[in-house]
Amino acid sequence: MTVAVVLFTSDLRLHDHPPLRAALAAADEVVPLFVRDPAVRAAGFDVPNRAAFLAGCLADLDASLRRRGGRLIVRSGPVAREVRAVAAECGATEVHLAAGITGFAHRREERLRAALGADGVALRVHDSVITAVAPGALTPAGSGHFAVFTPYFRRWSQQALRDPLPAPHTVRVPDAARGEEPPRRADAGGVSAGLPPGGETAGRERFAAWARADLARYEDRHDDLAADGTSRLSPYLHFGALSPVELVHRARRTGGPGAEAFVRQLCWRDFHHQVLAARPDASVRDYRTRQDRWRGEDEAADDIAAWKEGRTGYPVVDAGMRQLRAEGWMHNRARLLTASFLTKTLYVDWRIGARHFLDLLVDGDIVNNQLNWQWVAGTGTDSRPHRVLNPVRQGRRYDPDGTYVRRWVPELADVAADVVHEPWRLPAERRAVLGYPEPLVGLGDGLARFRHARGLG
């Protein structure tokens, strides 16, 4: 009997899984393996919301495998050591793995290749599993990656994607494969109350329901804060419970402006992956430096704390930050507003905000989180690096009735729509009763500080 191992990482699904299908084609028996790597915890990525969601993903993956005659093998320890041990115990000759993007993933692959090679075990790495189009597959003339989204989108849209693969009917796991009990969602403390269930089953159900009800309206509603018409699929994409290739195909079959707008968002995800694949240092350093002298934890401790707590005095910013803490997720428009406020109105280092998001976001992803923060901070790929989003104007535009603000800032629940985004216009005695804070800084003062720091006059 021939045996192959499939190492699951950020691809926790059975549908459209090229490494699994390749392993099943190459061997009589397959070991579906997930390794709980202590390096993830040491790096600060094993935070409660993602740990809880991951537990749901693993439980669902194990249940799906058991319905097909298999089971998920879970081990704990350094990845190279555990994969090597499993391969030796089961007599595997191949290990299949989805290609990673980050420096962390590349180092893991290098250690695996060295450890397995010493035993004569082949490592097979598969592209287009975590992204729809592999990083590096599309490059402009004279450069290793696209630094501007629009030309990338044009090329990406012309790319022929592979056909999605069906989930296997049967997975035979060798008796020699031994593992431990997978983590339980209940074991993760400090989880946001509104955290959704993890796993491929929940992700596919969510997409199907959203596509029926909201996909056609996505172009018109994706920025509407109160409508909450976004797909909320980002956690499932982050953990690979859904395939981006399959989502692009299914959206394109639906057709229409809403589907096109949704596919464009999936392309943004691929765009960021190809940027970070080419520039892995952009996870911690400016992609394009503006010579900023950011305020840090010591200089801006009170402002940072107020921002994290949703007590800045700007309602739409505070609503976003409170949604983040309550749900482990935030509407994309609110992400832009809260990030702009921290980096450009308060002039605080983008890395401080990015770390806070990673501490709470269930979809907290080094690639998209860091590069979106850089885009907003003006150190990334934005062609207008000095733009500042005015939270009052943005609130009026994307939450005109104040519904989103009232949902997350109950102090303002009874404030009229014409002043809900500017509560400082209310009489002082009314503001005192509301208990809502005064603004941390005037928008004009914040803008002047930012422009001076950037040398804009």
N, C-alpha and C positions, 0 to 999 in steps of 0.2 A: 504493500500500500504506500503510495506517495503522499507526502504531507507538505502543505504550505501554510504559512502564517500570514494573516492580515493584521497589521497594526493600525488600529483606529486612533485618530488624533482629533482633528477638527472636521470630521466627516462621519458623524454618528447617525448613520442611516443605512438602509438596505437598498432603497430605490436609487438608480443611477449611481452606482458605486463601482467605477472601473477597477480599483485594486481587488475588490472582492470577486468580481466576475472573472478577472484574470487568474486569480488564485484557484477558483473553482474549475476553470478550464485546464489548469496546469497540473492539478493534483486530485487524488481520490478523496482526501480528507483535508479540511481547512480548520485552522485554529483562529477564530475571531478574538483578538487580544486588545485589551485596553490597559495601559500602564499608568498608575497614579504616581506621577513623577514628583519627588520632593523638591526638585528644582523649581517647579511652578509655584509652590508655596514660598520657597526662599526668595523668589523674585517679586513676591507681593501680588500675584495674580489670582491666588486661590481665595477670593473674597466671598462672603456669605451668599450674595445673590447668585453669583455664577456657580458656586459650589452646589447650591440647591438645585439650580436649573440643570447642571451637569448630572446630578444624581437622577433626575427625572429622565434625562436622555439615555443614560446607561440602563436604567430599569426598563425603559421602552425598547431599547435595542435588544436586551436580553430576552424580553418577552417575544419580540418578533422572531428572533432566532429560534427560540424554543418551539414556536408554531411551525417551524420548518425542520424540526428535528435536531437543531443545534443548541448552542448556548454561548453566552459571552464569558470569556475568561478574563478575570480582572486580577492584576498583580500590582504590588506596590514596591517601588524602589527605583534606582537609576534605570532609565529606559534601555540603554544598550545592554546592561547586565541582565535585566529581566527578559528581554527578547531573545538574547543569546541562550539563556537558560531554557526557555520554553522550546526554542528550536531544537536544542540538544535532547530534551526530555521526550519530544515527540518525533524526532528523526526528520525534521523539516529540512528541505533543501532550498527553499525560497522564502523570502519575506517580502510582502507587498505593502507599499506605503504611498499615501497621497503626498505630492510635492508640497512643501511648506514655503512660506514667503519670508518670514522674519529671520533675523539673525539667530534667534533661539532655535527655530526649526532647522536652519541650515547646520548649526552645530550638532543638533541631535542626529541629523542624517549622517554627518561625518563620523560621529562616534559609532553609529550603527554599522556603517560600511566597514569600518576598521575592525570592530568586534566580530561581525559575522564573517568577514573575509578570512579571519584567522581560522575559522572552522570550516571554510569551504562552502558557506551558505551565501547564496546570491541575494542581493537587495534590489528589488524592482521598484522604481519610483515612477508614479503616474501623474501626469499633468491634467489640468482642466477638471479637477475634482472640487477644489475649494473655490475656484473662480470659474467663470464661464469661458474666458480666454486666458491662457497661461501668460503670466508676466514674461516679457521678452519675446513673445510671439509677434508682437506688432512694435516696430520701431521706426522713428522718422529718420530721414537721411542725415547723417552726421552726428547722431546721438544714440545713446543706448536706451533711452526711454522718452516718452512724451511728457513734457512739462506743462502743457496746456490741454484742458479737457476737450474742447470742441474738435480739434483735428483728430484727437484720439477717438472720440465718439464716431466720427465719420468713418474711420478705418475699421473700428470695432463693429459697426453696424453692417459692414460689407463682408465680415468674416463669416464663413460657413461653420456653424457649430456642429459638433458631433450629435448624433441622435441619443436621447436619453435611454439608459439601460433599464430594463424591468428588474424588479426585485427577484432574487432566485427563488425557486420552488422548494429546494432542499439544500440544507447545509449539514454535512456530516463532519462531526468533530471527533478527533481521536480520543479514546478513553484515557490515554496517558496525560491529556491536558488537565492541569490542575490550577485552580485559582482560589480567590477569596470572595467573601460576600461583597457585592458592590456597595458603595456608599448610599445612605438613605437621605432623602430630602429633609426628613425630620431631624437629622443630626447636625444640620447647618443652622447655627444660631444667628440672630440678628438679621433675619431675612425680611425684606420689604413686604408689607402685608398684601400688596397688590401684585406680587410676582406671578406670572403665568406658569402653567405646567410646561415642563420640558419634554422633549422627545419628538421623534419623527411623526408619530401618529397625531399628536396635538398640532404639530406644524402643518401637516397636510390638511387636517380639518380646518385650521384657521385660514389657510390660503383659499381653500375651496369656498368657504363661507364668505370671505372678504371679496373674492373675485366675483361671486354672484351678486353681492349687494353693492359693492363700492368701486370695483375696478373701472367701470365705465365713467365714473365721476371723478376719478383720481386726479386728472389734470386740473380740474376746477377746485378741488377740495384739499389737496395735499398740504397746502399752507394754512388752511383754516384751523386755527387752534381749538376752537370750541367744537367743531364737527368731528375732530379726531378721525379723519377719513384715511389716515395712512394705514399701511398693511400690518404694521407691528410684527413683521416677519424677521426683523434684524437679529433677535436672539437665536432664532432657528438657523439663520444663515451663518451666524458666528460659530455655532457649534456643529455646523454641517448637517443638521437634522433635515434640511432641505437642500436640494441641488440647485445652484444658480443656473446651470444649463437647462434643467427641466423647467424652471420658472420662466426663463426667457422664451422657450418654445411654447409653453402654455399661454403666456400673455400674447405672443404674436398670433397664435391661432384665434384668440378672442378678437384682436384687432381694435381699431379705434384710437382716438386721441388719449384716452385714459391708459390703455395698454402701452402705447408708445411712451408716455410719460413715466410709467412704472419701469419699463425696460431701460429708459435713460438712467434711472436711479441705480439699477443693477450695473449699468456701465460705469457709473461713478465709483462703485465699489471696486470694480476691476481696475479702473484708472489709478486709484490709490494704491492698490496692490502692486501694480507695475512700477509706480514711483518708489515705493519703499523697497521693492526687490532690487532696484538699481541703486538706491541711496539708503541703506539700512541705518545709517547714522541719523537720519531724519526722525527717528523715533525719540531721540533725546536732544538733538541739535537743530538749529534753524536750517531749513532747507535753503532759504535765501536770507541771509542776515540783513537786518536793517540797523545794526549797531545799537540795538535797544539797550537801555540801562533800566531794565524792569525793576519795579519794586518787588521785594521778596517777603518771606514770612516775617522777618524781624521788623521791617519798615511798615508793613501794611497788615499786621496781624488782625487788628480789629475789623478792617474792611473785608479781609478774606473770610473771617468768621461770620460776618453778617451776610456775605454772599452765599456761603455754604448753607446757612440756616434759612435763607429766603427772607432776610430782614434788611434789604437794601433801601426800601422806601420807594422802589419802582415796581408797581404791581405785576406787570407781565414777567419781569425778571424773577420776582419772588415766587410767582405761580410756577414757573418752570423748575426752580430749585426745589420747591416743595413736592412737585410731582415726582421728581427724581428720587427723593428720599422715600416717598410713599410706594412707588411702583417699581423702582429699579430701572426706570425707563423714562425718557422724556421726548416729547414731540420734537421733530427735527427743526421746525421754525424756532421753537423755544431754545433749542441747543445753540442755534446761531445767536440769538439775542443774549442769552446768559453768558456765552463766551465772549461776545463783543463787549459786553458791559465790563467783564472782569479785565480783559486785556487792554481795552482802549479807553473806556471811561474811568476805570480805576487804575489803569496802567500797571497791572500785576502780571508777572511772568506766566506765559501760557502753560508752562509745565506744571504749575501749581493747580490750575484748573483741570488740566488733562488727568492728573493723578487723582483728583477728587472724583471725576467722572468714572475712572477705572475702578475706584473703590466701591462704586454703587451700581453702575450700569450692568444689567444682565447681559447686554450685547457688547460689553466693554472689550474692545478689540484694538490691539496696538496699532494696526494699520489704519483703520478708519478713524479711530479716536484721535490719534496723534496728528494725522494729516488734516483732518477737519479742523482741529484746534489751530494748526499752523495756518490754514487757509483763512480763518477768521482773524487771527493775530496779525496777518499781513506778512508772515515770514515763510509762507508756503507757496502754493501755485496760483493764488488769486491774482488776476491781472490788474486789480484795483486794490493794492495792498494797504492803502491808507483810508479805505472806507470805514465809517463808523456808523453802526446801526443805532438810530435813536429809539429808545424803548417806548417813548410815548407815541411817536408816529407809527412805529411798528405795531404797537398794541391796538391803536385805533384802526389800522388797516387789516390786521389778521384776527382781531378779537373785538370787532366794532361794538358789540353789545355788552362786552365785559363778561361773557358767560364763562370763558376759560379762567379768568382771574377770580371770579366768585367761587368757582369750583375748588380752587386750591388756596385761596386767601379768604377764609371765612370772615375776617374782620371787615371786609368790604362787601359782604353779602347784600347789604341793604343800600349800598351807594348807587346813585343813578348812573346810567351809562355815559352821560356827557362828562362826568368827572371821575369815573372809576379808574382811569389811567393817569389821573392827576389829582390824587386825593388831597394834596397840599392846597388846592383851591378852596377846599371846604373851610368854614369858620374854625378858628382855633379850638373853641369849646367842643365842636363836633369831632374834631380830630382826636382830642383828648379822650373822648368817650370810646372811639373806635379802637384805640390802643395800637394803631398801626404806626410804624416808625416814620420819622421824617427822612427825606433822601440823604444818603451818605454824602453825596457831592452834587452840586449843580451840574447839569449837563454841559453848560457852557464852560464851566471851570474844568471839567474833565476833558473836554475837547481841546481846550487851550493847552492843558498840560501835555496831552498826547502829541499835539502838533509841534509843541516846543521840543519835546523829547526826540521826535523824528526829524527835527530840523526843517519843518514845513512853514515856518514863519509864525 
